[in-house]
Amino acid sequence: MTPSDSYRRPVFALALRRASERRRFIQVLAGPRQAGKTTIARQLIEELDIPSHYASADEPAGRDRTWLEQQWELARRLAHGGRRGALLVLDEAQKIPGWANLVKLLWDQDTAEGRKLRVFLLGSSPLLVGRGLTESLAGRFELIRTPHWSFAEMRDAFGWDLDRYLYFGGYPGSAPLVRDEERWRRYVLDSLVETTISRDVLLLTRVDKPALLRQLFQLACEYSGQVLAFTKMLGQLHDAGNTTTLAHYLELLGGAGMVTGVPKFAGSRIRTRASSPKLLALNTALMSLHSGRSFREARAEPDWWGRLVETAVGAHLLNSEIETYYWRERSREVDFVTRAGRTLTALEVASGARKSSLPGVAEFGRRHPGARSLLVGGQGIPVAEFLAASPERWLR
């Protein structure tokens, strides 16, 4: 068994245990491309001692509702007469028009007729999957999020150290290519970035200006870790339209696990939505890809490397269930503010190129009594130690 065959064991064990229980919910694995959803499903099929059927709607020509019904009927036949039923795995189901309503109809039919058919849905666009679940499948699903690979996973699977993870990011399929950086770049650009934009965003949602969405993606990668007002973005993008369009496109890119805009912690939801976003690549490979810097050149630039570290920490936070913001008032700034339950934390990321004093954290604490403070890097928690554990360990 190779390292890539045995990855993400905690998520796999969770999915396996839940699928082995009695039929209660549709299990939904949602996450960006190459997060391991299909591998988990195939491992599940091998482990469960029941008839199984796997089908994927991830085809350039697309699938329709008839195809989905046919796959479901095949699984029903496998389940017929069996004491333990059968397992149906539908990959990229969200690409079928009206998929959620149809799944609801078929699931409810099976429930009413007592069929022992367990269903797994896999989706590479969490935003679109989530919309379908909440609009049509409320009370019928259990969501298992599968984010980008973490430092701990890449370290355990491929023996990577922190620097290699920071630059090359959490794409396991690219790991064998990192010794040839040009080949690595082509793979990430062609197989991951372009596939995600063209097949997970542009084909599934209405985008009136696809060229603008691509420009926005590149801009977010180049400015990852920096606050950039939408009005300033308009000045750097061609045919940019308005700020509402940019905000919508940034939401789509975030929903595909590529880049996002971290909102400002402003005390009220209205002010938070109206704030300038802090652009952040959700996988540091995307930031390195568009930087034009080799690994050696990037490591020799402390300022840029510091932004890479901050991006890695921010992406690690956003991959958790913890609410994440940034904070800025005039010249005072905090890299990230998290809210976990009732616990508010001001988190600063330190690197060798940055000052050791933290005036932003001190000011935030003055304005928000009771807030905790946390330093990652420098004299605080080592970056490798922070990235190797779940953020909940430090922030709850």
VENCOR-V760957 format. One record per run of one state. SS is the DSSP state (H for helix, E for strand, L for the rest). FROM is the first residue (numbers start at 1). TO is the last residue. Records with the same first field share a line. If there is no record, write none. Layout:
BEGIN
SS: FROM-TO, FROM-TO
END
This chain:
BEGIN
L: 1-2, 6-8, 21-25, 31-36, 48-50, 57-64, 80-85, 92-92, 96-98, 114-116, 124-125, 137-140, 146-150, 159-161, 169-171, 178-180, 203-209, 223-226, 229-229, 237-242, 256-258, 263-263, 265-268, 274-276, 282-283, 290-294, 300-301, 319-322, 330-331, 341-342, 350-358, 368-371, 377-380, 382-382, 389-391, 396-396
H: 3-5, 9-20, 37-47, 65-79, 93-95, 99-113, 126-136, 151-158, 162-168, 172-177, 181-202, 210-222, 230-236, 243-255, 269-273, 284-289, 295-299, 302-318, 359-367, 383-388, 392-395
E: 26-30, 51-56, 86-91, 117-123, 141-145, 227-228, 259-262, 264-264, 277-281, 323-329, 332-340, 343-349, 372-376, 381-381
END
